[in-house]
Amino acid sequence: QVQLVESGGGLVQPGGSLRLSCVVSGSIFHIVSMGWYRQSLGKQRELVANSTSDGDTNYHDSVKGRFTFSRDNAKNTLYLQMNDPKPEDTAVYYCNIVHRYYGLEYDSWGRGTQVTVSS
């Protein structure tokens, strides 16, 4: 069973910085994609950044140039570096991995970490 645990959320001032982490545990045989999503009050969950098995890295247009997605394989950890956050970035941020096992595709999610951007 795959488990994802996020950390690093909290209150940050506009223009500051914050780094989210996601520790991944469990057996994963083939990763289709991994990344971060967010959901703010009254809105649907949306992709923030992800990396696919094709080698592509995708970002939501609103975070391009400000947020950076990375991974540390040795630590089984995903990161989201948030620079120059804005109040509209306030949301619960979720870590996500889509993986495949014997032809079946699984969608694993963390419980989320709250990020509030406010002065």
Backbone torsions as a table, in degrees:
resi	resn	phi	psi	omega
1	GLN	NA	131.9	-178.5
2	VAL	-89.9	132.5	176.3
3	GLN	-124.2	139.7	178.4
4	LEU	-125.3	128.6	-179.0
5	VAL	-127.3	116.0	179.5
6	GLU	-88.8	155.2	173.5
7	SER	-156.4	169.5	175.4
8	GLY	101.7	-4.5	178.6
9	GLY	-73.1	173.3	179.4
10	GLY	154.4	-161.9	179.6
11	LEU	-93.9	130.1	178.5
12	VAL	-136.9	144.8	179.4
13	GLN	-80.6	149.7	174.4
14	PRO	-54.6	135.6	-178.8
15	GLY	86.5	-5.7	178.8
16	GLY	-82.6	-151.8	176.3
17	SER	-150.7	156.2	-178.9
18	LEU	-154.7	144.0	176.1
19	ARG	-122.7	122.6	175.4
20	LEU	-93.0	144.8	177.3
21	SER	-124.7	152.9	177.1
22	CYS	-140.9	111.5	178.8
23	VAL	-89.9	129.4	-177.1
24	VAL	-107.8	131.1	176.1
25	SER	-132.4	159.5	-178.4
26	GLY	104.9	173.8	-176.2
27	SER	-91.1	124.1	176.5
28	ILE	-126.0	124.0	-174.9
29	PHE	-97.8	-37.8	179.4
30	HIS	-146.7	116.8	-179.8
31	ILE	-88.8	127.0	175.3
32	VAL	-87.6	-44.5	176.4
33	SER	-159.8	158.9	176.0
34	MET	-146.8	147.1	179.9
35	GLY	170.8	-158.9	-175.0
36	TRP	-126.6	139.5	172.8
37	TYR	-123.8	167.2	175.5
38	ARG	-144.5	155.8	177.2
39	GLN	-142.5	122.3	176.5
40	SER	-104.3	166.1	-174.9
41	LEU	-56.3	127.9	176.4
42	GLY	78.0	5.4	-178.5
43	LYS	-122.2	161.0	176.9
44	GLN	-78.1	155.6	175.9
45	ARG	-64.4	137.7	-178.9
46	GLU	-133.0	153.4	177.8
47	LEU	-70.6	132.6	173.3
48	VAL	-98.9	-52.5	179.5
49	ALA	-161.2	143.1	173.4
50	ASN	-154.2	165.2	177.9
51	SER	-125.2	133.6	-177.2
52	THR	-106.6	166.7	179.9
53	SER	-66.5	-16.7	176.2
54	ASP	-78.0	-6.5	179.5
55	GLY	94.8	1.7	179.5
56	ASP	-84.2	146.0	172.0
57	THR	-119.8	126.6	-175.6
58	ASN	-117.8	143.4	178.5
59	TYR	-130.4	146.3	169.9
60	HIS	-63.3	140.4	-176.5
61	ASP	-54.8	-34.7	-174.6
62	SER	-72.4	-14.3	-177.8
63	VAL	-112.1	-3.8	-179.7
64	LYS	-57.9	132.3	-179.4
65	GLY	85.7	-10.1	-180.0
66	ARG	-116.2	-39.4	-178.3
67	PHE	-106.3	148.2	177.9
68	THR	-133.9	127.7	176.5
69	PHE	-94.6	135.8	177.0
70	SER	-149.1	171.1	179.7
71	ARG	-143.9	149.6	174.3
72	ASP	-122.3	102.2	-175.7
73	ASN	-63.6	-35.4	-178.5
74	ALA	-64.6	-30.5	-179.3
75	LYS	-101.5	1.9	-177.4
76	ASN	51.1	46.1	-173.6
77	THR	-131.8	137.3	172.0
78	LEU	-104.3	150.3	-179.6
79	TYR	-130.9	153.3	168.4
80	LEU	-133.3	106.5	176.7
81	GLN	-85.1	121.0	-177.2
82	MET	-111.0	106.7	176.2
83	ASN	-107.1	147.5	179.8
84	ASP	51.3	51.3	179.3
85	PRO	-67.2	154.3	-179.0
86	LYS	-122.1	158.8	179.9
87	PRO	-53.4	-32.7	179.8
88	GLU	-72.0	-6.5	174.0
89	ASP	-84.5	-5.1	178.2
90	THR	-60.8	124.8	-176.3
91	ALA	-177.7	171.7	166.7
92	VAL	-89.9	127.4	-177.9
93	TYR	-102.8	130.6	-177.1
94	TYR	-117.8	138.5	173.4
95	CYS	-88.0	143.5	-177.0
96	ASN	-142.2	138.5	171.2
97	ILE	-132.7	128.7	171.7
98	VAL	-104.3	122.4	-175.2
99	HIS	-137.1	159.3	-174.8
100	ARG	-120.8	140.5	-179.7
101	TYR	-144.6	116.2	-178.7
102	TYR	49.9	47.5	174.1
103	GLY	82.5	-8.5	179.0
104	LEU	-100.9	141.8	-178.2
105	GLU	-104.1	134.9	-178.2
106	TYR	-122.4	144.7	-177.2
107	ASP	-119.0	105.8	-176.2
108	SER	-105.5	138.8	-177.0
109	TRP	-130.3	147.8	168.5
110	GLY	-84.1	179.1	-179.2
111	ARG	-85.1	-12.9	176.5
112	GLY	98.6	156.0	175.4
113	THR	-137.2	133.5	-174.9
114	GLN	-79.5	131.5	172.3
115	VAL	-119.5	124.9	178.5
116	THR	-122.1	121.9	-179.9
117	VAL	-106.5	111.2	-175.6
118	SER	-160.0	149.1	175.2
119	SER	-93.9	NA	NA
